[in-house]
Amino acid sequence: MDITVDLYLDEIEHRYFSAFVDGTWVQGPLHLSGDGNFGYGQPDALRLIFGTGIVANPSSASYKTFYTLTGTRTDDRTPFAVQVAAHDSIGTVFNATLTAQQISGP
């Protein structure tokens, strides 16, 4: 998995954001958008939910799926852990911990 998440902060309430997600996921290319927020539990904690579209699974029929990323970003832009989960209509189908890094922004 190798994804890039471009976040766009809400102009009025900066703890909310929208995001474009691009890259390669377990099932192949991924080009989705989603919404999220900072500050649940602690100021730099983040949660992003994206991808309520149809995703083809090579071993079965297509199904609706969505993804969640949760983690706490660092103040000094060093890498930090992000928990990733994929969910479908029957529950969580994939869990992993990835490394993320903030490139720019506040």
Secondary structure, DSSP 8 states (H G I E B T S, - for coil): -EEEEEEEE-SS-TTEEEEEEEEEETTEEEEEEEEEEE-SSSTTEEEEEE--SEE--TTS--EEEEEEEEEE--TT---EEEEEEEEETTEEEEEEEEEE---S--
